Amino acid sequence: MKMAPNPYPASASSYENRIRQGNEASAPAVRDLPLAGPGGVVLHGRLWQPQGGAARAPIVLLHDSLGCVALWRDFPAQLSAATGREVLAYDRWGFGRSDARTGLPGTGFVREEGEQVVPRLLAQCGRERAVLLGHSVGGGMAAFAAAHLGSACEALVTVSAQCYVEERTLDGIRAAEAAFADEAELDRLRKYHGDKARWVLDAWTRTWLSPAFADYSLEPALARVHCPTLVIHGAEDEYGSPQQAGRIAASVRGPAELAVLPGCHHLPHRERAAEVLERIAAFLARSGSQA
């Protein structure tokens, strides 16, 4: 693993202005896609398409444990505009507007999503190559997908991903679980997941807090990742220490860039959107992936 220098300024206000101007000039076209998931379930997908974006490998977004397409908010459109690439996001089975799911995921759910679901969705969309970007547990799924796809994965970006289970992770989940005991907090989830909100919460908390999940590790996947990798992490992330990001960057086999953002928590793509967009756009430009 070769570590690359960090070439970015602390302030990204000028870039934010450029992105805003670019969005006003030509926003990507957006369309919803019904996708076939495991066992024939229907998954909700959404594709952002800038002019000429089909000439490059798309960026596939994998959401976090409570996430869905809608919770990416305006980040996919901004990412598409910043990189000139198509961006595909989808709701995992049981989340958002995808079909409901009964029974909690097994302990291998991160690997299964990356190795089984992501390649299937790419094939349905007629895309042979991709850039994979995952937030939190979605970063782990992106890593497993990158390892599985091999040379078909042009680049990997992880944001606030966990490489292993640490006490900081568990403490953060316990605190969130206690907060969601308030029905008003659960109503916030229902806004995005409807009647599936309780399942979404349980799928996160019960799985990660289970002793059976204590040995979870991303390292077997990272050891098979040879594409360029960008690791973004907030220094104050309540669900994972910066050591998580360092382990990810040190474990991949291709060139890696590590960006730990001071004063940032678990949502860098919201808290420091302009800076994160600039980092990703510049990283992909340096990686040289065009097709």
C-alpha positions in Angstrom: 0.0 0.0 0.0 1.4 3.3 -1.1 0.2 6.4 0.9 -0.3 9.5 -1.1 0.2 13.0 0.2 -2.8 15.2 1.3 -2.9 18.1 -1.2 -6.1 19.7 0.0 -6.6 23.1 1.7 -8.5 23.4 4.9 -11.0 25.8 3.3 -13.2 24.7 0.5 -15.5 27.8 0.2 -14.2 28.7 -3.3 -14.9 25.2 -4.5 -18.4 25.3 -2.9 -19.1 28.4 -5.0 -18.0 26.6 -8.2 -20.1 23.6 -7.4 -23.1 25.9 -6.8 -22.6 27.7 -10.1 -22.1 24.4 -11.9 -25.3 23.0 -10.5 -27.2 26.1 -11.6 -25.8 25.8 -15.1 -26.5 22.1 -15.8 -28.0 19.9 -13.1 -27.8 16.1 -13.9 -30.9 14.4 -15.2 -32.5 12.2 -12.6 -34.6 9.1 -13.0 -35.9 6.3 -10.7 -35.1 2.7 -11.5 -36.8 -0.5 -10.3 -34.1 -3.0 -9.6 -34.3 -6.7 -9.0 -32.7 -7.7 -5.7 -32.2 -11.1 -3.9 -34.9 -13.6 -4.5 -36.7 -11.3 -6.9 -37.4 -8.5 -4.4 -37.8 -5.0 -5.9 -35.2 -2.5 -4.9 -35.6 1.3 -5.4 -32.8 2.9 -7.4 -32.1 6.4 -8.6 -29.7 7.4 -11.3 -28.2 10.9 -11.8 -26.9 11.5 -15.4 -24.8 14.5 -16.4 -24.2 15.3 -20.0 -21.6 12.9 -21.3 -21.5 11.0 -18.1 -22.2 7.6 -19.7 -18.6 7.7 -21.2 -17.2 7.1 -17.7 -17.7 4.4 -15.1 -20.6 5.4 -12.8 -20.2 6.0 -9.1 -22.3 3.6 -7.0 -23.4 4.8 -3.6 -23.9 2.4 -0.7 -25.8 3.9 2.2 -25.3 3.5 6.0 -27.2 1.5 8.5 -30.2 3.8 8.8 -29.9 5.3 5.3 -31.6 5.2 2.0 -31.6 7.1 -1.3 -33.5 10.0 0.1 -31.1 10.5 3.0 -28.2 11.1 0.6 -30.1 14.4 0.0 -28.4 16.6 -2.6 -25.0 14.8 -2.4 -25.5 12.5 -5.4 -26.4 15.4 -7.7 -23.5 17.5 -6.4 -21.2 14.4 -6.8 -22.4 13.9 -10.4 -21.8 17.5 -11.2 -18.4 17.6 -9.6 -17.1 14.5 -11.3 -19.0 14.4 -14.6 -20.1 10.9 -13.9 -23.3 9.1 -13.5 -24.2 8.4 -9.9 -26.4 5.4 -8.9 -27.9 5.0 -5.5 -30.2 2.4 -4.2 -32.2 1.4 -1.1 -31.0 -2.0 0.2 -33.6 -4.7 0.8 -35.8 -3.6 3.8 -34.9 0.1 3.5 -36.5 3.2 2.1 -38.7 2.5 -0.9 -37.4 -1.0 -1.5 -39.5 -4.1 -0.5 -39.9 -4.9 3.1 -37.9 -7.6 4.8 -38.7 -10.0 7.6 -36.0 -11.4 9.8 -32.8 -9.6 10.7 -29.7 -9.8 8.5 -27.1 -12.5 9.3 -23.6 -11.7 10.4 -22.4 -12.0 6.8 -24.6 -9.3 5.5 -21.8 -6.8 4.7 -20.0 -9.3 2.5 -23.2 -10.6 0.9 -24.3 -7.1 -0.2 -20.9 -6.4 -1.7 -20.3 -9.7 -3.4 -23.9 -10.6 -4.5 -26.1 -7.6 -4.8 -23.8 -4.9 -6.1 -22.5 -6.9 -9.1 -26.1 -7.9 -9.9 -27.3 -4.3 -10.0 -24.4 -3.2 -12.2 -25.3 -5.9 -14.7 -28.9 -4.9 -14.7 -27.9 -1.3 -15.5 -25.6 -2.5 -18.3 -22.4 -1.1 -16.6 -19.3 -3.3 -16.7 -17.1 -1.0 -14.5 -17.8 1.2 -11.5 -16.4 3.5 -8.8 -17.7 2.4 -5.4 -18.5 4.9 -2.6 -19.9 3.7 0.7 -20.8 5.6 3.9 -20.4 3.8 7.3 -21.4 0.2 6.9 -21.9 1.0 3.2 -18.1 1.6 3.1 -17.6 -2.0 4.2 -20.0 -3.2 1.5 -18.2 -1.1 -1.1 -14.9 -2.7 0.0 -16.2 -6.2 -0.4 -17.7 -5.3 -3.8 -14.3 -3.8 -4.9 -12.5 -7.0 -3.9 -15.1 -9.1 -5.7 -15.1 -7.0 -8.9 -11.4 -6.8 -9.2 -10.3 -4.8 -12.2 -13.9 -3.8 -12.9 -13.7 -1.5 -9.9 -11.9 1.6 -11.0 -11.7 3.2 -7.5 -13.0 2.8 -4.0 -14.1 5.6 -1.6 -15.0 4.9 2.0 -16.6 7.6 4.2 -16.8 6.9 7.9 -16.4 3.2 7.4 -15.7 0.7 10.2 -12.9 -1.9 9.6 -13.6 -3.7 12.9 -15.9 -3.5 15.9 -14.5 -1.3 18.6 -16.0 -0.1 21.9 -16.5 3.4 20.5 -18.7 1.9 17.8 -20.7 0.0 20.3 -21.1 2.9 22.6 -22.3 5.1 19.8 -24.9 2.4 18.8 -26.1 2.0 22.4 -26.5 5.8 22.7 -28.5 5.9 19.5 -30.7 2.9 20.6 -31.5 4.7 23.8 -32.4 7.9 21.9 -34.8 6.0 19.6 -36.7 4.9 22.6 -38.4 8.3 22.2 -41.2 7.7 19.7 -40.6 11.1 18.2 -37.1 10.0 17.2 -38.5 6.9 15.5 -40.9 9.1 13.6 -37.9 10.7 12.0 -37.0 7.2 10.6 -40.6 6.6 9.5 -40.4 9.7 7.3 -37.9 7.8 5.1 -38.6 4.1 5.8 -42.4 4.1 6.5 -43.6 1.0 8.3 -40.1 -0.5 7.9 -38.6 1.9 10.4 -38.5 -0.4 13.4 -37.0 -3.2 11.3 -34.3 -0.7 10.0 -33.4 0.2 13.6 -33.3 -3.4 14.8 -31.3 -4.5 11.8 -28.6 -2.0 12.9 -28.6 -2.2 16.7 -29.3 -5.9 17.2 -26.8 -7.0 14.6 -23.9 -4.8 15.6 -24.5 -5.3 19.4 -24.7 -9.1 19.0 -21.8 -11.1 20.4 -21.9 -13.1 17.2 -20.8 -10.0 15.3 -17.9 -9.1 17.5 -15.3 -10.6 15.2 -16.4 -8.7 12.2 -13.4 -7.5 10.1 -13.0 -5.8 6.8 -9.4 -6.8 6.4 -10.0 -10.0 4.4 -11.7 -7.8 1.7 -9.2 -5.0 1.9 -6.4 -7.4 1.2 -8.0 -8.1 -2.2 -8.5 -4.4 -3.1 -6.0 -3.3 -5.8 -7.7 -0.2 -7.1 -6.9 3.3 -5.9 -8.7 4.0 -2.6 -9.7 7.2 -0.8 -10.5 6.9 2.9 -12.4 9.8 4.4 -13.1 9.9 8.2 -14.2 12.5 10.7 -11.8 12.9 13.6 -14.8 13.2 16.0 -16.8 10.3 14.5 -18.9 8.9 17.3 -19.1 5.4 15.6 -15.4 4.8 14.9 -12.1 6.3 15.8 -9.6 7.6 13.2 -7.7 4.3 13.7 -10.5 2.6 11.7 -9.6 4.8 8.7 -5.9 4.2 9.2 -6.4 0.5 9.2 -8.4 0.6 6.0 -5.8 2.7 4.2 -3.0 0.5 5.4 -4.7 -2.8 4.4 -5.6 -2.2 0.8 -3.1 -3.4 -1.8 -3.4 -0.5 -4.2 -2.5 3.2 -3.7 -4.4 4.8 -0.8 -5.1 8.3 0.3 -6.2 9.0 3.9 -8.1 12.1 4.9 -9.1 12.5 8.6 -11.1 15.7 8.9 -10.6 17.7 12.1 -13.8 18.6 14.0 -15.9 16.4 11.7 -18.3 13.7 13.0 -20.0 10.7 11.2 -21.4 12.6 8.2 -18.5 14.3 6.4 -20.5 14.5 3.2 -23.0 16.7 5.0 -20.8 18.5 7.5 -18.0 19.3 5.0 -19.8 18.7 1.7 -17.7 21.0 -0.5 -14.4 19.7 0.8 -15.5 16.1 0.5 -16.7 16.7 -3.1 -13.4 18.4 -4.0 -11.4 15.5 -2.5 -13.4 12.9 -4.4 -13.3 14.8 -7.7 -9.5 15.4 -7.5 -8.9 11.8 -6.4 -10.8 10.4 -9.4 -9.0 12.8 -11.7 -5.6 11.6 -10.3 -6.5 8.0 -10.5 -6.9 8.4 -14.3 -10.1 6.3 -14.6 -12.0 7.6 -17.7 -13.9 4.7 -19.3 
